[in-house]
Amino acid sequence: MRILIFISLLSVLVSCGGTDCCVPPPKQQKDLIKGADISFLPELEEDGIKFYNASGIEKDMLDILKESGVNTIRLRLWHTPESGQSTLSEVKALSQQIKAKGMNVWLSVHYSDTWADPGHQVKPAAWNAASFTDLADSVYKYTKKVMMEIDPDIIQIGNEINGGFLLPSGSTSNVTNFIALLNEGIRAVREVSSNTKIMVHVAGFDVAGWFYQQLKTNSVDYDLIGLSYYPIWHGKDMTVIRSIIDGLGTANGKEVVIAETAYPFTLGWEDDTNNIVGEAGQLVSGYSATPDGQRKFLLKIRELVNDSNHGIGFCYWGAEWVAFEGEVMNGSSWENQALFDFNNKAVPALEAFEDEE
């Protein structure tokens, strides 16, 4: 019997070509979407703000980000904003600059004149009086126009639409209507481009299982699941991120992107606007509010996405939103979470975007 066991073991080793190849290989690095949202950049540049790389050399922000390994730039799009920022013309112009640098364009279409998030999904004023049929037609025509003007690599149909979008007409409390509006945006994208990836994006993890099940049940045609993850709002247990990604990816047959995340490099402040994160109790254990703590946090996000089976990328929100005193918006509530410090110099967290050897 011992001889038979020995022969069996020997045959396994020989078939492996030696013992080393019988050990599972290390996880391979994926070709990740490595994104940064810099939607405030045009406003900051209008105000004369300059940016510097890690060596303190003044450079175009897009060049700094590209040289750091960022391969995708995310931009929000508002319909008819009072501020005049994030308009189709502004976003188109910046998109052209991004493409000229060889980076991908990712549009977050808010379908609103202002911020859209789980607590705010207000219709554009121009669509307020529309019947449901006309509203659906407006979503289709507007989305088609956006596609033809910009031709993005990724497009979100709505931003953080946990409870729906274009409320109250597109509330998830009426799944039929919600899906109908979503499908009109998707139809417009598919008619213009077979290459643009369509993302459907929610904030946090609590509603995600139910939400994406509704899309699956109704055979919604999209490509990417987008999730926002901010410890201050979505929990400080980072260990669940990988299982959430794989659970959603497996259940829905989709790739998953951490579409928004951020972390502070300090709890201090530079301008006169209160910061959203400013207390030690808002931090994740083991990740200090220091340049190195911010770097480690973002490296961990990348690691969790890469090591998952369905994660395909991550995006840092507010990368450019440094302290300033502009004419349209006075100050930044995100200055201590930007990817540039209070001297507008690139922070160490940009290392998380570097290409692996």
BELTA-V242794 format. One record per residue. N is the residue number from 1. RES is the residue in one small letter. SS is DSSP state (H for helix, E for strand, C for the rest). PSI is psi in radians with two decimals (none if undefined). Layout:
n=(N;N)
res=(RES;RES)
ss=(SS;SS)
psi=(PSI;PSI)
//
This chain:
n=(1;2;3;4;5;6;7;8;9;10;11;12;13;14;15;16;17;18;19;20;21;22;23;24;25;26;27;28;29;30;31;32;33;34;35;36;37;38;39;40;41;42;43;44;45;46;47;48;49;50;51;52;53;54;55;56;57;58;59;60;61;62;63;64;65;66;67;68;69;70;71;72;73;74;75;76;77;78;79;80;81;82;83;84;85;86;87;88;89;90;91;92;93;94;95;96;97;98;99;100;101;102;103;104;105;106;107;108;109;110;111;112;113;114;115;116;117;118;119;120;121;122;123;124;125;126;127;128;129;130;131;132;133;134;135;136;137;138;139;140;141;142;143;144;145;146;147;148;149;150;151;152;153;154;155;156;157;158;159;160;161;162;163;164;165;166;167;168;169;170;171;172;173;174;175;176;177;178;179;180;181;182;183;184;185;186;187;188;189;190;191;192;193;194;195;196;197;198;199;200;201;202;203;204;205;206;207;208;209;210;211;212;213;214;215;216;217;218;219;220;221;222;223;224;225;226;227;228;229;230;231;232;233;234;235;236;237;238;239;240;241;242;243;244;245;246;247;248;249;250;251;252;253;254;255;256;257;258;259;260;261;262;263;264;265;266;267;268;269;270;271;272;273;274;275;276;277;278;279;280;281;282;283;284;285;286;287;288;289;290;291;292;293;294;295;296;297;298;299;300;301;302;303;304;305;306;307;308;309;310;311;312;313;314;315;316;317;318;319;320;321;322;323;324;325;326;327;328;329;330;331;332;333;334;335;336;337;338;339;340;341;342;343;344;345;346;347;348;349;350;351;352;353;354;355;356;357)
res=(m;r;i;l;i;f;i;s;l;l;s;v;l;v;s;c;g;g;t;d;c;c;v;p;p;p;k;q;q;k;d;l;i;k;g;a;d;i;s;f;l;p;e;l;e;e;d;g;i;k;f;y;n;a;s;g;i;e;k;d;m;l;d;i;l;k;e;s;g;v;n;t;i;r;l;r;l;w;h;t;p;e;s;g;q;s;t;l;s;e;v;k;a;l;s;q;q;i;k;a;k;g;m;n;v;w;l;s;v;h;y;s;d;t;w;a;d;p;g;h;q;v;k;p;a;a;w;n;a;a;s;f;t;d;l;a;d;s;v;y;k;y;t;k;k;v;m;m;e;i;d;p;d;i;i;q;i;g;n;e;i;n;g;g;f;l;l;p;s;g;s;t;s;n;v;t;n;f;i;a;l;l;n;e;g;i;r;a;v;r;e;v;s;s;n;t;k;i;m;v;h;v;a;g;f;d;v;a;g;w;f;y;q;q;l;k;t;n;s;v;d;y;d;l;i;g;l;s;y;y;p;i;w;h;g;k;d;m;t;v;i;r;s;i;i;d;g;l;g;t;a;n;g;k;e;v;v;i;a;e;t;a;y;p;f;t;l;g;w;e;d;d;t;n;n;i;v;g;e;a;g;q;l;v;s;g;y;s;a;t;p;d;g;q;r;k;f;l;l;k;i;r;e;l;v;n;d;s;n;h;g;i;g;f;c;y;w;g;a;e;w;v;a;f;e;g;e;v;m;n;g;s;s;w;e;n;q;a;l;f;d;f;n;n;k;a;v;p;a;l;e;a;f;e;d;e;e)
ss=(C;H;H;H;H;H;H;H;H;H;H;H;H;H;H;H;C;C;C;H;H;H;C;C;C;C;C;C;C;C;C;C;E;E;E;E;E;C;C;C;H;H;H;H;H;H;C;C;C;C;C;E;C;C;C;C;C;E;C;C;H;H;H;H;H;H;H;H;C;C;C;E;E;E;E;E;E;C;C;C;C;C;C;C;C;C;C;H;H;H;H;H;H;H;H;H;H;H;H;H;C;C;C;E;E;E;E;E;E;C;C;C;C;C;C;C;E;C;C;E;C;E;C;C;H;H;H;C;C;C;C;H;H;H;H;H;H;H;H;H;H;H;H;H;H;H;H;H;H;H;C;C;C;E;E;E;E;C;C;C;C;C;C;E;C;C;E;C;C;C;E;C;C;C;H;H;H;H;H;H;H;H;H;H;H;H;H;H;H;H;H;H;C;C;C;C;E;E;E;E;E;E;E;C;C;C;C;H;H;H;H;H;H;H;H;H;H;C;C;C;C;C;C;E;E;E;E;E;C;C;H;H;H;H;C;C;C;C;C;H;H;H;H;H;H;H;H;H;H;H;H;H;C;C;E;E;E;E;E;E;E;C;C;C;C;C;C;C;C;C;C;C;C;C;C;C;C;C;C;H;H;H;C;C;C;C;C;C;C;C;H;H;H;H;H;H;H;H;H;H;H;H;H;H;H;H;H;C;C;C;E;E;E;E;E;E;C;C;C;C;C;C;C;C;C;C;C;C;C;C;C;C;C;C;H;H;H;C;C;E;C;C;C;C;E;E;C;H;H;H;H;H;H;C;C;C;C)
psi=(-0.77;-0.65;-0.72;-0.73;-0.74;-0.76;-0.70;-0.79;-0.71;-0.68;-0.62;-0.79;-0.74;-0.73;-0.48;-0.32;0.34;2.93;-0.52;-0.69;-0.15;-0.25;2.26;2.34;2.73;2.72;2.23;2.54;2.33;2.86;1.42;2.63;2.06;1.66;2.78;2.29;2.11;0.76;-0.41;-0.11;-0.82;-0.70;-0.73;-0.71;-0.64;-0.53;0.03;0.23;2.34;2.66;2.66;2.53;-3.11;-0.35;0.02;0.25;2.24;2.28;2.81;2.34;-0.71;-0.66;-0.72;-0.80;-0.77;-0.78;-0.38;-0.19;-0.05;2.26;-0.09;2.34;2.22;2.36;2.39;2.64;2.10;2.70;-1.21;1.28;2.45;-0.56;-0.36;0.08;2.72;0.55;2.94;-0.72;-0.73;-0.79;-0.66;-0.80;-0.76;-0.63;-0.68;-0.66;-0.72;-0.81;-0.63;-0.45;-0.08;0.33;2.80;2.66;2.26;2.03;2.31;1.69;2.00;-0.32;0.82;2.89;-0.06;-2.88;2.34;2.23;-3.09;-0.45;-0.10;1.96;1.16;2.31;2.64;2.47;-0.59;-0.31;0.06;-0.69;0.06;2.50;2.95;-0.70;-0.77;-0.59;-0.80;-0.70;-0.64;-0.73;-0.79;-0.90;-0.72;-0.81;-0.69;-0.71;-0.78;-0.80;-0.77;-0.52;-0.63;-0.58;1.11;2.81;-0.58;2.45;2.33;2.30;1.53;2.79;2.09;1.06;0.83;-0.79;0.26;-2.97;2.95;0.86;2.61;-0.12;-0.66;0.51;2.53;-0.11;-0.35;1.49;-0.63;-0.82;-0.71;-0.86;-0.66;-0.77;-0.73;-0.77;-0.53;-0.69;-0.76;-0.73;-0.72;-0.74;-0.85;-0.57;-0.49;-0.69;2.39;-0.07;-0.48;2.27;2.33;2.20;2.46;2.21;2.24;2.82;2.31;-3.01;-0.33;-0.76;-0.14;-0.76;-0.90;-0.77;-0.93;-0.39;-0.62;-0.69;-0.71;-0.79;-0.61;0.22;0.75;2.33;1.62;3.02;-0.69;2.40;2.20;2.31;2.29;2.43;1.88;2.15;-0.62;-0.52;-0.47;0.22;2.58;0.05;1.64;-0.27;-0.33;-0.22;-0.81;-0.76;-0.60;-0.83;-0.85;-0.59;-0.81;-0.71;-0.76;-0.80;-0.54;-0.07;0.65;2.77;2.65;2.42;2.33;1.70;-0.40;2.36;2.85;2.85;2.59;2.58;-0.07;2.81;0.09;-3.07;2.83;-0.68;-2.97;0.13;2.31;2.47;2.59;-0.72;2.10;0.15;2.57;-0.55;-0.19;-0.05;2.81;2.34;2.27;-0.10;1.68;2.82;1.22;2.86;-0.68;-0.61;-0.71;-0.74;-0.81;-0.66;-0.86;-0.61;-0.64;-0.73;-0.83;-0.76;-0.79;-0.69;-0.81;-0.68;-0.20;2.88;-0.41;-0.09;2.39;-0.01;3.06;2.77;2.33;2.14;2.46;0.49;-0.58;-0.10;1.21;3.00;2.37;2.97;1.48;3.07;-0.62;-0.87;2.18;1.73;2.93;2.28;0.11;0.12;-0.60;0.06;0.06;3.00;0.31;2.40;-2.95;-0.13;0.21;0.53;2.40;2.37;2.86;-0.37;-0.35;-0.27;-0.43;-0.25;-0.13;2.56;2.46;2.57;none)
//
